[in-house]
Amino acid sequence: YEGEHVTLGRKVAVKLLLPSFGSDGEIVGRFFQEAKAAASLNHPNVVDVLDMQIEDGEAFLVLELLDGQPLTELLEERGPLAPEELMPVIDALAAAHEHGIVHRDLKPDNIFISKDLRGRVTPKVLDFGIAKLTEGDSSVETRTGGLLGTPHYMSPEQAQGQKSVGPSTDIWSMGVLIYECLTGDRAFQADSVPALLLQICTFDPIPLADRAPGVHPAIARVVHKALARDLADRYGSMEELGGALFAACQE
């Protein structure tokens, strides 16, 4: 909801947890974990969390109010985007990984293309609700075999229900995102979730050169390396992915 901070007179966004989930300790914990994860980053490309509370049994977050649209809508309106437009998102995720935070649910709906007061476009990463804190204690544990995330953007290790996933899973999802921004199509598609997960774990996506012949081969190589199923063949860090993509965009 759009709201207003009465003391400051500032417009804010209020994110409520559905009351039906309020009695589930794991869900409430994950809900507040989103706030803690985002607030700890203090990054210009991560949505700013202003407050988190429970009042009268209702849990809610207070976030900065963004002006713009989700990446999903932008792709529908504009079609393919230049990969350099995602560089701020990669930088935000690199910062998250440095703080021991893995997002685990990257998708176009969780990237908001906002505009600041001067009209400058600023991508913002949203919804760290299922983020895993890889350092220190986390109040929310993932059950072995449980799937968290959005199937089309899941890494093979997520699709297999592995309990512990690291920054590499975000690198994979970023590869899927870049693929979609370049082609207008998802890298993996199937008629059912089980078939989709099997495809992610077993098959390579259609080569970018076939889906988008105009994409520079250097950029295609970066995307396909990010989508390597073997962790040893994937980029070792989000920062490494960002450096490789930046260099490819200069060729």
C-alpha positions as CSV (number, residue, x, y, z in Angstrom):
1,Y,0.0,0.0,0.0
2,E,1.0,3.6,-0.4
3,G,1.2,5.4,3.0
4,E,2.5,8.4,4.6
5,H,4.9,8.8,7.5
6,V,2.9,11.2,9.6
7,T,5.8,12.8,11.5
8,L,8.0,13.3,8.4
9,G,5.3,13.9,5.9
10,R,7.1,11.4,3.6
11,K,5.3,9.1,1.2
12,V,6.1,5.4,1.9
13,A,5.2,1.9,0.8
14,V,3.7,-0.4,3.4
15,K,4.1,-4.1,2.8
16,L,1.7,-6.2,4.9
17,L,1.9,-9.9,5.6
18,L,-1.4,-11.6,5.0
19,P,-3.1,-12.3,8.4
20,S,-3.6,-15.9,7.5
21,F,0.2,-16.3,7.6
22,G,0.7,-14.4,10.8
23,S,0.7,-17.4,13.0
24,D,3.4,-19.2,11.0
25,G,6.7,-18.5,12.7
26,E,8.8,-19.5,9.7
27,I,6.9,-17.2,7.3
28,V,7.0,-14.3,9.7
29,G,10.7,-14.8,10.2
30,R,11.3,-14.8,6.5
31,F,9.2,-11.7,6.1
32,F,11.3,-9.8,8.6
33,Q,14.5,-11.4,7.3
34,E,13.7,-9.5,4.0
35,A,13.8,-6.2,5.9
36,K,17.0,-7.1,7.8
37,A,18.8,-8.3,4.6
38,A,17.9,-5.2,2.6
39,A,18.5,-2.7,5.4
40,S,22.0,-4.1,6.0
41,L,23.1,-3.4,2.5
42,N,22.4,0.4,2.3
43,H,23.0,0.2,-1.5
44,P,21.4,2.7,-4.0
45,N,20.1,-0.2,-6.1
46,V,18.4,-2.0,-3.3
47,V,15.0,-0.8,-2.0
48,D,15.4,1.1,1.2
49,V,13.7,-0.4,4.3
50,L,12.6,2.2,6.8
51,D,10.9,0.2,9.5
52,M,9.5,-3.3,10.4
53,Q,6.9,-3.9,13.1
54,I,4.1,-6.1,14.4
55,E,1.0,-4.3,15.6
56,D,-2.2,-6.0,16.7
57,G,-0.9,-9.3,15.4
58,E,-0.2,-7.9,11.9
59,A,3.4,-7.8,10.6
60,F,4.4,-5.1,8.1
61,L,7.4,-3.5,6.5
62,V,7.8,0.2,5.7
63,L,9.7,0.8,2.5
64,E,10.7,3.7,0.3
65,L,8.0,4.5,-2.2
66,L,9.3,3.9,-5.7
67,D,8.1,5.6,-8.9
68,G,8.4,3.4,-12.0
69,Q,7.6,-0.1,-13.1
70,P,8.8,-3.7,-12.6
71,L,11.2,-5.0,-15.2
72,T,8.5,-7.4,-16.3
73,E,6.3,-4.5,-17.6
74,L,9.3,-2.7,-19.2
75,L,10.2,-5.8,-21.2
76,E,6.6,-6.1,-22.4
77,E,6.6,-2.5,-23.5
78,R,10.1,-2.1,-24.9
79,G,11.1,-5.6,-25.9
80,P,14.8,-6.6,-25.6
81,L,17.0,-4.4,-23.4
82,A,20.7,-3.7,-23.6
83,P,22.6,-5.9,-21.1
84,E,24.5,-2.8,-19.7
85,E,21.1,-1.6,-18.3
86,L,21.4,-4.5,-15.7
87,M,24.9,-3.6,-14.5
88,P,23.5,-1.7,-11.4
89,V,21.6,-4.8,-10.5
90,I,24.7,-6.9,-10.7
91,D,26.5,-4.4,-8.5
92,A,23.8,-4.6,-5.9
93,L,23.9,-8.3,-5.8
94,A,27.7,-8.3,-5.6
95,A,27.4,-6.1,-2.6
96,A,24.8,-8.4,-1.1
97,H,27.1,-11.4,-1.6
98,E,29.9,-9.5,0.1
99,H,27.6,-9.1,3.1
100,G,26.9,-12.9,3.1
101,I,23.4,-12.5,1.6
102,V,22.1,-14.6,-1.3
103,H,18.9,-13.4,-2.8
104,R,17.7,-16.8,-4.2
105,D,14.6,-15.3,-6.0
106,L,15.9,-13.1,-8.8
107,K,13.3,-12.5,-11.5
108,P,11.9,-9.5,-13.5
109,D,9.2,-8.9,-10.9
110,N,11.8,-8.4,-8.3
111,I,13.7,-5.7,-10.2
112,F,11.9,-2.4,-10.2
113,I,13.0,0.3,-12.7
114,S,12.4,3.4,-10.6
115,K,13.0,7.1,-11.3
116,D,14.4,9.5,-8.8
117,L,13.2,13.1,-8.2
118,R,15.3,14.3,-11.1
119,G,14.0,11.7,-13.5
120,R,17.1,9.5,-13.5
121,V,16.4,5.8,-14.0
122,T,17.6,3.7,-11.0
123,P,17.0,-0.1,-11.0
124,K,16.1,-1.4,-7.5
125,V,16.4,-5.0,-6.3
126,L,13.3,-6.0,-4.3
127,D,12.1,-8.8,-2.1
128,F,14.9,-10.4,-0.1
129,G,12.1,-12.5,1.5
130,I,13.7,-15.8,0.9
131,A,17.3,-14.6,1.1
132,K,19.7,-16.8,2.9
133,L,22.2,-15.3,5.3
134,T,25.4,-17.3,4.5
135,E,27.3,-15.9,7.4
136,G,26.2,-15.9,11.1
137,D,23.0,-17.3,12.4
138,S,19.7,-17.1,10.4
139,S,16.4,-17.4,12.1
140,V,14.9,-19.0,9.0
141,E,16.0,-22.4,7.9
142,T,15.1,-24.1,4.6
143,R,13.7,-27.6,5.0
144,T,15.7,-30.2,3.2
145,G,14.1,-30.9,-0.2
146,G,12.0,-27.7,0.0
147,L,11.9,-25.4,-3.0
148,L,12.1,-21.7,-2.5
149,G,12.1,-19.4,-5.5
150,T,10.4,-19.0,-8.9
151,P,10.9,-22.1,-11.1
152,H,11.8,-20.4,-14.4
153,Y,14.8,-18.6,-12.7
154,M,15.9,-21.4,-10.4
155,S,19.5,-22.7,-10.6
156,P,20.0,-26.4,-11.0
157,E,21.0,-26.7,-7.3
158,Q,17.8,-25.0,-6.3
159,A,15.7,-27.2,-8.6
160,Q,17.2,-30.2,-7.0
161,G,16.1,-29.0,-3.6
162,Q,19.6,-28.6,-2.1
163,K,19.4,-27.2,1.4
164,S,22.4,-24.9,1.1
165,V,22.9,-22.7,-2.0
166,G,25.4,-19.9,-2.3
167,P,26.1,-16.9,-4.5
168,S,26.4,-19.1,-7.6
169,T,22.6,-19.6,-7.6
170,D,22.2,-15.8,-8.0
171,I,24.8,-15.8,-10.8
172,W,22.7,-18.5,-12.7
173,S,19.5,-16.5,-12.2
174,M,21.2,-13.4,-13.4
175,G,22.2,-15.3,-16.5
176,V,18.5,-16.2,-17.1
177,L,17.5,-12.6,-16.6
178,I,20.1,-11.3,-19.1
179,Y,19.0,-14.0,-21.6
180,E,15.4,-12.9,-21.3
181,C,16.3,-9.2,-21.6
182,L,18.3,-9.9,-24.8
183,T,15.8,-12.3,-26.5
184,G,12.4,-11.5,-25.0
185,D,12.0,-15.2,-24.1
186,R,12.8,-17.2,-21.0
187,A,15.8,-19.4,-21.2
188,F,13.8,-22.5,-20.0
189,Q,10.2,-23.2,-20.8
190,A,8.0,-26.2,-20.2
191,D,4.3,-27.1,-19.8
192,S,4.6,-28.2,-16.1
193,V,6.9,-27.4,-13.1
194,P,8.4,-30.9,-13.0
195,A,9.2,-30.8,-16.7
196,L,10.7,-27.3,-16.2
197,L,12.9,-28.4,-13.3
198,L,14.1,-31.4,-15.3
199,Q,14.9,-29.2,-18.2
200,I,16.9,-26.8,-16.0
201,C,18.9,-29.7,-14.5
202,T,19.5,-31.5,-17.8
203,F,19.5,-29.3,-20.9
204,D,21.3,-26.2,-22.1
205,P,19.1,-23.3,-23.2
206,I,18.8,-22.6,-26.9
207,P,22.0,-20.7,-27.9
208,L,21.6,-16.9,-27.8
209,A,23.0,-16.8,-31.3
210,D,19.8,-18.6,-32.5
211,R,17.3,-16.6,-30.4
212,A,18.9,-13.2,-30.9
213,P,21.4,-13.2,-33.9
214,G,22.2,-9.6,-33.4
215,V,23.7,-10.1,-29.9
216,H,27.5,-9.8,-29.9
217,P,29.2,-13.2,-29.5
218,A,31.2,-11.9,-26.5
219,I,28.0,-11.1,-24.7
220,A,26.5,-14.5,-25.6
221,R,29.6,-16.2,-24.1
222,V,29.2,-14.4,-20.8
223,V,25.5,-15.4,-20.6
224,H,26.2,-19.0,-21.3
225,K,29.0,-19.2,-18.8
226,A,26.6,-17.8,-16.2
227,L,24.3,-20.6,-17.1
228,A,26.8,-23.4,-16.7
229,R,25.2,-26.2,-14.7
230,D,28.5,-27.3,-13.3
231,L,29.5,-24.7,-10.5
232,A,33.1,-25.0,-11.5
233,D,32.3,-23.8,-15.0
234,R,30.2,-20.8,-13.8
235,Y,31.6,-17.4,-12.8
236,G,33.2,-17.5,-9.4
237,S,31.5,-14.4,-8.2
238,M,28.9,-11.8,-9.2
239,E,31.7,-9.2,-9.4
240,E,33.4,-11.5,-11.9
241,L,30.2,-11.8,-14.0
242,G,29.8,-8.0,-13.9
243,G,33.4,-7.4,-15.1
244,A,33.0,-9.9,-17.9
245,L,29.7,-8.4,-19.0
246,F,31.1,-4.9,-19.0
247,A,34.2,-6.0,-21.0
248,A,31.9,-7.8,-23.5
249,C,29.7,-4.7,-24.0
250,Q,32.8,-2.7,-25.0
251,E,33.7,-5.1,-27.8
